[in-house]
Amino acid sequence: MSSVILGPAAESSDEARQFRRFWGETSCQLRRMEDGALRESVSLANPWGPARLPVAVVAHLLAREGVGAKSRPALLSEQMLPRHLQTRDDLR
């Protein structure tokens, strides 16, 4: 599963440049919206589903900064998340 983060319009060059710098040039792509507008976007691997988008964002940024996969599980342990983002088996 993946999630898409929509950024600024491609025409707003300063904002678009900042968006690409933050997310990484290789991760960003332009997407044409239904209304014809072009916007910057990032597609994130998100095996946790929409409720866990913050975890996917952190995982993406850690990978972009070169934090190894072995470190990631400890940094992203569920107990460190706010309670409303933790897994609840009764909601599955």
Secondary structure, DSSP 4 states (H G I P E B T S, - for coil): -EEEEEEEETT-HHHHHHHHHHH-TTTEEEEE-TTS-EEEEEEEE-TT-GGGHHHHHHHHHHHHTT--TTTHHHHT-GGGS-GGGS--GGG-
